[in-house]
Amino acid sequence: MAGFKFRVLLDSIEDKEVFRDILINDDFNFEHFYNTILDAFGFSNDQMASFFVSDQDWNKGEEISLMDMSFGHSEEESPVEMKSLLLKDRISKDDNRLILVHDFLSMWIFLIELHEITNEEVEHPQLILEVGDIPQEIKESGPKNLEKMKFETDKDPQLEDFDDFNDFDDDFGGESFENIDDLDI
């Protein structure tokens, strides 16, 4: 057994570096590593996520997902699940890289680089170094300021305005009702 020392950097457009160095045993699975990363950054485990094996230019390769989301596709097309894959099955040398995408709506992206393989046996994952904090308001709203992300569509001048759309009577067969349960059907 070996220990893997990873640097996990939160990818951000901010000028502030936020990263954690984590030491974890090579025979832990990717799901355990994922939960360790979330704990190190103070995130909750209530979102979908995937690791991607990466090259030196941070291009996404093989996907390792939190759960099976293949929806009936063949096994060749579906990504491997985190709980079924050990770290040592995809990590073998000092320059391995991974990308972790947590919460597909907010798109938290973590860039992960293996810094060292040690002979040290690690019983429990260890947070070795912690640099930078994520402001709580950014953590709650995601890395993008979602309030500023508005999508405006051009209004078709040929369409009628529906300003009076809700100005209709709730009549059913001549009887007025406020609740569908009030109907004698």
Rosetta constraint file for C-alpha pairs under 8 A:
AtomPair CA 1 CA 25 HARMONIC 7.11 0.50
AtomPair CA 1 CA 26 HARMONIC 6.48 0.50
AtomPair CA 1 CA 27 HARMONIC 6.98 0.50
AtomPair CA 1 CA 119 HARMONIC 7.21 0.50
AtomPair CA 1 CA 121 HARMONIC 6.45 0.50
AtomPair CA 2 CA 25 HARMONIC 5.97 0.50
AtomPair CA 2 CA 26 HARMONIC 5.56 0.50
AtomPair CA 2 CA 27 HARMONIC 7.99 0.50
AtomPair CA 2 CA 117 HARMONIC 6.64 0.50
AtomPair CA 2 CA 118 HARMONIC 5.68 0.50
AtomPair CA 2 CA 119 HARMONIC 4.92 0.50
AtomPair CA 2 CA 120 HARMONIC 6.04 0.50
AtomPair CA 2 CA 121 HARMONIC 5.96 0.50
AtomPair CA 2 CA 122 HARMONIC 7.75 0.50
AtomPair CA 3 CA 23 HARMONIC 6.40 0.50
AtomPair CA 3 CA 24 HARMONIC 5.52 0.50
AtomPair CA 3 CA 25 HARMONIC 4.45 0.50
AtomPair CA 3 CA 26 HARMONIC 5.59 0.50
AtomPair CA 3 CA 117 HARMONIC 5.73 0.50
AtomPair CA 3 CA 118 HARMONIC 4.95 0.50
AtomPair CA 3 CA 119 HARMONIC 6.17 0.50
AtomPair CA 3 CA 120 HARMONIC 5.63 0.50
AtomPair CA 3 CA 121 HARMONIC 5.98 0.50
AtomPair CA 3 CA 122 HARMONIC 6.06 0.50
AtomPair CA 4 CA 22 HARMONIC 7.97 0.50
AtomPair CA 4 CA 23 HARMONIC 5.54 0.50
AtomPair CA 4 CA 24 HARMONIC 5.35 0.50
AtomPair CA 4 CA 25 HARMONIC 6.04 0.50
AtomPair CA 4 CA 26 HARMONIC 6.05 0.50
AtomPair CA 4 CA 114 HARMONIC 6.89 0.50
AtomPair CA 4 CA 115 HARMONIC 7.73 0.50
AtomPair CA 4 CA 116 HARMONIC 6.06 0.50
AtomPair CA 4 CA 117 HARMONIC 4.87 0.50
AtomPair CA 4 CA 118 HARMONIC 6.40 0.50
AtomPair CA 5 CA 21 HARMONIC 6.81 0.50
AtomPair CA 5 CA 22 HARMONIC 5.60 0.50
AtomPair CA 5 CA 23 HARMONIC 4.36 0.50
AtomPair CA 5 CA 24 HARMONIC 6.58 0.50
AtomPair CA 5 CA 114 HARMONIC 6.01 0.50
AtomPair CA 5 CA 115 HARMONIC 5.58 0.50
AtomPair CA 5 CA 116 HARMONIC 5.10 0.50
AtomPair CA 5 CA 117 HARMONIC 6.32 0.50
AtomPair CA 5 CA 118 HARMONIC 7.62 0.50
AtomPair CA 6 CA 21 HARMONIC 5.55 0.50
AtomPair CA 6 CA 22 HARMONIC 5.23 0.50
AtomPair CA 6 CA 23 HARMONIC 6.39 0.50
AtomPair CA 6 CA 112 HARMONIC 6.53 0.50
AtomPair CA 6 CA 113 HARMONIC 5.55 0.50
AtomPair CA 6 CA 114 HARMONIC 4.48 0.50
AtomPair CA 6 CA 115 HARMONIC 5.47 0.50
AtomPair CA 6 CA 116 HARMONIC 7.20 0.50
AtomPair CA 7 CA 19 HARMONIC 6.86 0.50
AtomPair CA 7 CA 20 HARMONIC 5.82 0.50
AtomPair CA 7 CA 21 HARMONIC 4.47 0.50
AtomPair CA 7 CA 22 HARMONIC 6.48 0.50
AtomPair CA 7 CA 112 HARMONIC 5.70 0.50
AtomPair CA 7 CA 113 HARMONIC 5.37 0.50
AtomPair CA 7 CA 114 HARMONIC 6.48 0.50
AtomPair CA 7 CA 115 HARMONIC 6.62 0.50
AtomPair CA 8 CA 19 HARMONIC 5.40 0.50
AtomPair CA 8 CA 20 HARMONIC 5.21 0.50
AtomPair CA 8 CA 21 HARMONIC 6.18 0.50
AtomPair CA 8 CA 22 HARMONIC 7.54 0.50
AtomPair CA 8 CA 37 HARMONIC 7.72 0.50
AtomPair CA 8 CA 110 HARMONIC 6.26 0.50
AtomPair CA 8 CA 111 HARMONIC 5.74 0.50
AtomPair CA 8 CA 112 HARMONIC 4.49 0.50
AtomPair CA 8 CA 113 HARMONIC 6.64 0.50
AtomPair CA 9 CA 17 HARMONIC 7.67 0.50
AtomPair CA 9 CA 18 HARMONIC 6.05 0.50
AtomPair CA 9 CA 19 HARMONIC 4.23 0.50
AtomPair CA 9 CA 20 HARMONIC 6.60 0.50
AtomPair CA 9 CA 110 HARMONIC 5.46 0.50
AtomPair CA 9 CA 111 HARMONIC 5.09 0.50
AtomPair CA 9 CA 112 HARMONIC 6.31 0.50
AtomPair CA 10 CA 17 HARMONIC 7.65 0.50
AtomPair CA 10 CA 18 HARMONIC 5.69 0.50
AtomPair CA 10 CA 19 HARMONIC 5.95 0.50
AtomPair CA 10 CA 108 HARMONIC 7.61 0.50
AtomPair CA 10 CA 109 HARMONIC 6.17 0.50
AtomPair CA 10 CA 110 HARMONIC 4.60 0.50
AtomPair CA 10 CA 111 HARMONIC 6.41 0.50
AtomPair CA 11 CA 108 HARMONIC 7.58 0.50
AtomPair CA 11 CA 109 HARMONIC 5.48 0.50
AtomPair CA 11 CA 110 HARMONIC 5.59 0.50
AtomPair CA 11 CA 111 HARMONIC 6.47 0.50
AtomPair CA 12 CA 109 HARMONIC 7.99 0.50
AtomPair CA 12 CA 143 HARMONIC 7.15 0.50
AtomPair CA 16 CA 132 HARMONIC 7.30 0.50
AtomPair CA 17 CA 131 HARMONIC 7.22 0.50
AtomPair CA 17 CA 132 HARMONIC 6.08 0.50
AtomPair CA 18 CA 130 HARMONIC 7.96 0.50
AtomPair CA 18 CA 131 HARMONIC 5.51 0.50
AtomPair CA 18 CA 132 HARMONIC 4.39 0.50
AtomPair CA 18 CA 133 HARMONIC 6.19 0.50
AtomPair CA 18 CA 134 HARMONIC 7.24 0.50
AtomPair CA 19 CA 130 HARMONIC 6.28 0.50
AtomPair CA 19 CA 131 HARMONIC 5.34 0.50
AtomPair CA 19 CA 132 HARMONIC 6.60 0.50
AtomPair CA 20 CA 40 HARMONIC 6.94 0.50
AtomPair CA 20 CA 41 HARMONIC 7.71 0.50
AtomPair CA 20 CA 127 HARMONIC 7.06 0.50
AtomPair CA 20 CA 128 HARMONIC 7.49 0.50
AtomPair CA 20 CA 129 HARMONIC 5.56 0.50
AtomPair CA 20 CA 130 HARMONIC 4.70 0.50
AtomPair CA 20 CA 131 HARMONIC 6.25 0.50
AtomPair CA 21 CA 127 HARMONIC 6.05 0.50
AtomPair CA 21 CA 128 HARMONIC 5.33 0.50
AtomPair CA 21 CA 129 HARMONIC 4.88 0.50
AtomPair CA 21 CA 130 HARMONIC 6.62 0.50
AtomPair CA 22 CA 37 HARMONIC 7.99 0.50
AtomPair CA 22 CA 125 HARMONIC 6.93 0.50
AtomPair CA 22 CA 126 HARMONIC 5.64 0.50
AtomPair CA 22 CA 127 HARMONIC 4.74 0.50
AtomPair CA 22 CA 128 HARMONIC 5.65 0.50
AtomPair CA 22 CA 129 HARMONIC 7.29 0.50
AtomPair CA 23 CA 122 HARMONIC 7.47 0.50
AtomPair CA 23 CA 125 HARMONIC 5.65 0.50
AtomPair CA 23 CA 126 HARMONIC 5.10 0.50
AtomPair CA 23 CA 127 HARMONIC 6.55 0.50
AtomPair CA 23 CA 128 HARMONIC 6.80 0.50
AtomPair CA 24 CA 28 HARMONIC 7.40 0.50
AtomPair CA 24 CA 33 HARMONIC 7.57 0.50
AtomPair CA 24 CA 122 HARMONIC 6.10 0.50
AtomPair CA 24 CA 124 HARMONIC 6.87 0.50
AtomPair CA 24 CA 125 HARMONIC 4.48 0.50
AtomPair CA 24 CA 126 HARMONIC 6.52 0.50
AtomPair CA 25 CA 121 HARMONIC 6.70 0.50
AtomPair CA 25 CA 122 HARMONIC 5.16 0.50
AtomPair CA 25 CA 123 HARMONIC 7.03 0.50
AtomPair CA 25 CA 124 HARMONIC 7.56 0.50
AtomPair CA 25 CA 125 HARMONIC 7.00 0.50
AtomPair CA 26 CA 86 HARMONIC 7.17 0.50
AtomPair CA 26 CA 87 HARMONIC 5.35 0.50
AtomPair CA 26 CA 88 HARMONIC 5.06 0.50
AtomPair CA 27 CA 86 HARMONIC 5.60 0.50
AtomPair CA 27 CA 87 HARMONIC 6.10 0.50
AtomPair CA 27 CA 88 HARMONIC 6.11 0.50
AtomPair CA 28 CA 32 HARMONIC 6.33 0.50
AtomPair CA 28 CA 33 HARMONIC 7.10 0.50
AtomPair CA 28 CA 86 HARMONIC 5.59 0.50
AtomPair CA 28 CA 87 HARMONIC 6.06 0.50
AtomPair CA 29 CA 33 HARMONIC 6.51 0.50
AtomPair CA 29 CA 82 HARMONIC 6.54 0.50
AtomPair CA 29 CA 83 HARMONIC 5.72 0.50
AtomPair CA 29 CA 84 HARMONIC 6.87 0.50
AtomPair CA 29 CA 85 HARMONIC 5.42 0.50
AtomPair CA 29 CA 86 HARMONIC 3.97 0.50
AtomPair CA 29 CA 87 HARMONIC 5.49 0.50
AtomPair CA 30 CA 34 HARMONIC 5.99 0.50
AtomPair CA 30 CA 82 HARMONIC 4.63 0.50
AtomPair CA 30 CA 83 HARMONIC 6.08 0.50
AtomPair CA 30 CA 84 HARMONIC 7.89 0.50
AtomPair CA 30 CA 85 HARMONIC 6.15 0.50
AtomPair CA 30 CA 86 HARMONIC 6.03 0.50
AtomPair CA 30 CA 87 HARMONIC 5.89 0.50
AtomPair CA 31 CA 35 HARMONIC 6.25 0.50
AtomPair CA 31 CA 66 HARMONIC 6.86 0.50
AtomPair CA 31 CA 82 HARMONIC 4.71 0.50
AtomPair CA 31 CA 83 HARMONIC 5.04 0.50
AtomPair CA 32 CA 36 HARMONIC 6.17 0.50
AtomPair CA 32 CA 83 HARMONIC 7.61 0.50
AtomPair CA 33 CA 37 HARMONIC 6.26 0.50
AtomPair CA 34 CA 38 HARMONIC 6.34 0.50
AtomPair CA 35 CA 39 HARMONIC 6.13 0.50
AtomPair CA 35 CA 45 HARMONIC 7.14 0.50
AtomPair CA 36 CA 40 HARMONIC 6.13 0.50
AtomPair CA 36 CA 125 HARMONIC 6.98 0.50
AtomPair CA 37 CA 41 HARMONIC 6.34 0.50
AtomPair CA 38 CA 42 HARMONIC 5.80 0.50
AtomPair CA 38 CA 43 HARMONIC 4.81 0.50
AtomPair CA 38 CA 44 HARMONIC 6.52 0.50
AtomPair CA 38 CA 45 HARMONIC 7.02 0.50
AtomPair CA 39 CA 43 HARMONIC 6.18 0.50
AtomPair CA 39 CA 44 HARMONIC 7.60 0.50
AtomPair CA 40 CA 127 HARMONIC 6.85 0.50
AtomPair CA 41 CA 134 HARMONIC 7.86 0.50
AtomPair CA 43 CA 139 HARMONIC 7.96 0.50
AtomPair CA 47 CA 102 HARMONIC 6.79 0.50
AtomPair CA 47 CA 103 HARMONIC 5.00 0.50
AtomPair CA 47 CA 104 HARMONIC 7.77 0.50
AtomPair CA 48 CA 66 HARMONIC 6.52 0.50
AtomPair CA 48 CA 102 HARMONIC 6.30 0.50
AtomPair CA 48 CA 103 HARMONIC 5.35 0.50
AtomPair CA 48 CA 104 HARMONIC 6.59 0.50
AtomPair CA 49 CA 65 HARMONIC 6.22 0.50
AtomPair CA 49 CA 66 HARMONIC 5.59 0.50
AtomPair CA 49 CA 100 HARMONIC 7.17 0.50
AtomPair CA 49 CA 101 HARMONIC 5.46 0.50
AtomPair CA 49 CA 102 HARMONIC 4.41 0.50
AtomPair CA 49 CA 103 HARMONIC 5.87 0.50
AtomPair CA 49 CA 104 HARMONIC 6.91 0.50
AtomPair CA 50 CA 63 HARMONIC 6.48 0.50
AtomPair CA 50 CA 64 HARMONIC 5.49 0.50
AtomPair CA 50 CA 65 HARMONIC 4.19 0.50
AtomPair CA 50 CA 66 HARMONIC 5.82 0.50
AtomPair CA 50 CA 100 HARMONIC 5.77 0.50
AtomPair CA 50 CA 101 HARMONIC 5.45 0.50
AtomPair CA 50 CA 102 HARMONIC 6.78 0.50
AtomPair CA 51 CA 63 HARMONIC 5.81 0.50
AtomPair CA 51 CA 64 HARMONIC 4.95 0.50
AtomPair CA 51 CA 65 HARMONIC 6.25 0.50
AtomPair CA 51 CA 98 HARMONIC 6.52 0.50
AtomPair CA 51 CA 99 HARMONIC 5.52 0.50
AtomPair CA 51 CA 100 HARMONIC 4.35 0.50
AtomPair CA 51 CA 101 HARMONIC 6.39 0.50
AtomPair CA 52 CA 60 HARMONIC 5.55 0.50
AtomPair CA 52 CA 61 HARMONIC 5.62 0.50
AtomPair CA 52 CA 62 HARMONIC 5.47 0.50
AtomPair CA 52 CA 63 HARMONIC 4.55 0.50
AtomPair CA 52 CA 64 HARMONIC 6.05 0.50
AtomPair CA 52 CA 98 HARMONIC 5.57 0.50
AtomPair CA 52 CA 99 HARMONIC 5.03 0.50
AtomPair CA 52 CA 100 HARMONIC 6.33 0.50
AtomPair CA 53 CA 60 HARMONIC 6.18 0.50
AtomPair CA 53 CA 61 HARMONIC 4.95 0.50
AtomPair CA 53 CA 62 HARMONIC 5.29 0.50
AtomPair CA 53 CA 63 HARMONIC 6.66 0.50
AtomPair CA 53 CA 64 HARMONIC 7.91 0.50
AtomPair CA 53 CA 90 HARMONIC 7.92 0.50
AtomPair CA 53 CA 97 HARMONIC 6.45 0.50
AtomPair CA 53 CA 98 HARMONIC 4.73 0.50
AtomPair CA 53 CA 99 HARMONIC 6.54 0.50
AtomPair CA 54 CA 58 HARMONIC 5.33 0.50
AtomPair CA 54 CA 59 HARMONIC 5.36 0.50
AtomPair CA 54 CA 60 HARMONIC 5.04 0.50
AtomPair CA 54 CA 61 HARMONIC 5.43 0.50
AtomPair CA 54 CA 62 HARMONIC 7.86 0.50
AtomPair CA 54 CA 96 HARMONIC 7.51 0.50
AtomPair CA 54 CA 97 HARMONIC 5.14 0.50
AtomPair CA 54 CA 98 HARMONIC 4.99 0.50
AtomPair CA 54 CA 99 HARMONIC 6.45 0.50
AtomPair CA 55 CA 59 HARMONIC 5.69 0.50
AtomPair CA 55 CA 60 HARMONIC 7.35 0.50
AtomPair CA 55 CA 61 HARMONIC 7.56 0.50
AtomPair CA 55 CA 96 HARMONIC 7.46 0.50
AtomPair CA 55 CA 97 HARMONIC 6.31 0.50
AtomPair CA 56 CA 95 HARMONIC 7.99 0.50
AtomPair CA 56 CA 97 HARMONIC 7.07 0.50
AtomPair CA 58 CA 97 HARMONIC 7.48 0.50
AtomPair CA 58 CA 98 HARMONIC 7.89 0.50
AtomPair CA 58 CA 99 HARMONIC 7.53 0.50
AtomPair CA 60 CA 99 HARMONIC 7.22 0.50
AtomPair CA 62 CA 79 HARMONIC 7.46 0.50
AtomPair CA 63 CA 79 HARMONIC 5.39 0.50
AtomPair CA 63 CA 80 HARMONIC 6.81 0.50
AtomPair CA 64 CA 79 HARMONIC 5.56 0.50
AtomPair CA 64 CA 80 HARMONIC 4.89 0.50
AtomPair CA 64 CA 81 HARMONIC 5.52 0.50
AtomPair CA 64 CA 82 HARMONIC 5.74 0.50
AtomPair CA 65 CA 69 HARMONIC 7.95 0.50
AtomPair CA 65 CA 79 HARMONIC 6.12 0.50
AtomPair CA 65 CA 80 HARMONIC 6.15 0.50
AtomPair CA 65 CA 81 HARMONIC 4.92 0.50
AtomPair CA 65 CA 82 HARMONIC 5.69 0.50
AtomPair CA 66 CA 81 HARMONIC 5.64 0.50
AtomPair CA 66 CA 82 HARMONIC 5.27 0.50
AtomPair CA 66 CA 83 HARMONIC 7.46 0.50
AtomPair CA 67 CA 81 HARMONIC 5.42 0.50
AtomPair CA 67 CA 82 HARMONIC 7.14 0.50
AtomPair CA 68 CA 78 HARMONIC 7.40 0.50
AtomPair CA 68 CA 79 HARMONIC 7.20 0.50
AtomPair CA 68 CA 80 HARMONIC 7.59 0.50
AtomPair CA 68 CA 81 HARMONIC 6.20 0.50
AtomPair CA 69 CA 78 HARMONIC 7.40 0.50
AtomPair CA 69 CA 79 HARMONIC 7.98 0.50
AtomPair CA 70 CA 74 HARMONIC 7.77 0.50
AtomPair CA 70 CA 77 HARMONIC 7.57 0.50
AtomPair CA 70 CA 78 HARMONIC 5.08 0.50
AtomPair CA 70 CA 79 HARMONIC 7.44 0.50
AtomPair CA 73 CA 77 HARMONIC 6.30 0.50
AtomPair CA 73 CA 78 HARMONIC 6.46 0.50
AtomPair CA 74 CA 78 HARMONIC 6.49 0.50
AtomPair CA 75 CA 79 HARMONIC 7.99 0.50
AtomPair CA 80 CA 84 HARMONIC 7.28 0.50
AtomPair CA 80 CA 85 HARMONIC 7.33 0.50
AtomPair CA 81 CA 85 HARMONIC 6.80 0.50
AtomPair CA 82 CA 86 HARMONIC 8.00 0.50
AtomPair CA 85 CA 89 HARMONIC 6.68 0.50
AtomPair CA 86 CA 90 HARMONIC 7.45 0.50
AtomPair CA 87 CA 91 HARMONIC 5.88 0.50
AtomPair CA 88 CA 92 HARMONIC 6.39 0.50
AtomPair CA 91 CA 96 HARMONIC 6.22 0.50
AtomPair CA 92 CA 96 HARMONIC 7.19 0.50
AtomPair CA 93 CA 114 HARMONIC 7.78 0.50
AtomPair CA 93 CA 117 HARMONIC 7.60 0.50
AtomPair CA 94 CA 114 HARMONIC 5.50 0.50
AtomPair CA 94 CA 115 HARMONIC 5.72 0.50
AtomPair CA 94 CA 116 HARMONIC 5.58 0.50
AtomPair CA 94 CA 117 HARMONIC 6.56 0.50
AtomPair CA 95 CA 113 HARMONIC 6.74 0.50
AtomPair CA 95 CA 114 HARMONIC 5.73 0.50
AtomPair CA 95 CA 115 HARMONIC 6.84 0.50
AtomPair CA 96 CA 113 HARMONIC 6.04 0.50
AtomPair CA 96 CA 114 HARMONIC 5.47 0.50
AtomPair CA 97 CA 111 HARMONIC 7.54 0.50
AtomPair CA 97 CA 112 HARMONIC 5.59 0.50
AtomPair CA 97 CA 113 HARMONIC 4.53 0.50
AtomPair CA 97 CA 114 HARMONIC 6.32 0.50
AtomPair CA 98 CA 111 HARMONIC 6.29 0.50
AtomPair CA 98 CA 112 HARMONIC 4.96 0.50
AtomPair CA 98 CA 113 HARMONIC 6.42 0.50
AtomPair CA 99 CA 109 HARMONIC 6.98 0.50
AtomPair CA 99 CA 110 HARMONIC 5.77 0.50
AtomPair CA 99 CA 111 HARMONIC 4.90 0.50
AtomPair CA 99 CA 112 HARMONIC 5.90 0.50
AtomPair CA 100 CA 109 HARMONIC 5.70 0.50
AtomPair CA 100 CA 110 HARMONIC 4.97 0.50
AtomPair CA 100 CA 111 HARMONIC 6.56 0.50
AtomPair CA 100 CA 112 HARMONIC 7.45 0.50
AtomPair CA 101 CA 107 HARMONIC 6.19 0.50
AtomPair CA 101 CA 108 HARMONIC 5.66 0.50
AtomPair CA 101 CA 109 HARMONIC 4.69 0.50
AtomPair CA 101 CA 110 HARMONIC 6.46 0.50
AtomPair CA 102 CA 106 HARMONIC 7.90 0.50
AtomPair CA 102 CA 107 HARMONIC 6.12 0.50
AtomPair CA 102 CA 108 HARMONIC 5.08 0.50
AtomPair CA 102 CA 109 HARMONIC 6.43 0.50
AtomPair CA 103 CA 107 HARMONIC 5.50 0.50
AtomPair CA 103 CA 108 HARMONIC 6.24 0.50
AtomPair CA 104 CA 108 HARMONIC 7.53 0.50
AtomPair CA 106 CA 141 HARMONIC 7.55 0.50
AtomPair CA 106 CA 142 HARMONIC 4.83 0.50
AtomPair CA 106 CA 143 HARMONIC 6.38 0.50
AtomPair CA 106 CA 144 HARMONIC 7.00 0.50
AtomPair CA 107 CA 142 HARMONIC 7.34 0.50
AtomPair CA 107 CA 143 HARMONIC 7.14 0.50
AtomPair CA 108 CA 142 HARMONIC 7.04 0.50
AtomPair CA 108 CA 143 HARMONIC 6.41 0.50
AtomPair CA 134 CA 138 HARMONIC 6.91 0.50
AtomPair CA 134 CA 139 HARMONIC 6.49 0.50
AtomPair CA 135 CA 139 HARMONIC 6.37 0.50
AtomPair CA 136 CA 140 HARMONIC 6.15 0.50
AtomPair CA 137 CA 141 HARMONIC 6.27 0.50
AtomPair CA 138 CA 142 HARMONIC 5.51 0.50
AtomPair CA 138 CA 143 HARMONIC 6.05 0.50
AtomPair CA 138 CA 144 HARMONIC 7.94 0.50
AtomPair CA 138 CA 145 HARMONIC 7.73 0.50
AtomPair CA 139 CA 143 HARMONIC 7.09 0.50
AtomPair CA 141 CA 145 HARMONIC 6.64 0.50
AtomPair CA 141 CA 146 HARMONIC 6.69 0.50
AtomPair CA 142 CA 146 HARMONIC 7.41 0.50
AtomPair CA 145 CA 149 HARMONIC 6.82 0.50
AtomPair CA 146 CA 150 HARMONIC 7.89 0.50
AtomPair CA 169 CA 176 HARMONIC 7.92 0.50
AtomPair CA 170 CA 176 HARMONIC 5.89 0.50
AtomPair CA 170 CA 177 HARMONIC 6.50 0.50
AtomPair CA 170 CA 178 HARMONIC 7.36 0.50
AtomPair CA 171 CA 175 HARMONIC 5.49 0.50
AtomPair CA 171 CA 176 HARMONIC 4.63 0.50
AtomPair CA 171 CA 177 HARMONIC 6.80 0.50
AtomPair CA 172 CA 176 HARMONIC 6.31 0.50
AtomPair CA 172 CA 177 HARMONIC 7.52 0.50
AtomPair CA 177 CA 182 HARMONIC 6.43 0.50
AtomPair CA 177 CA 183 HARMONIC 7.32 0.50
AtomPair CA 178 CA 182 HARMONIC 7.32 0.50
AtomPair CA 179 CA 183 HARMONIC 7.66 0.50
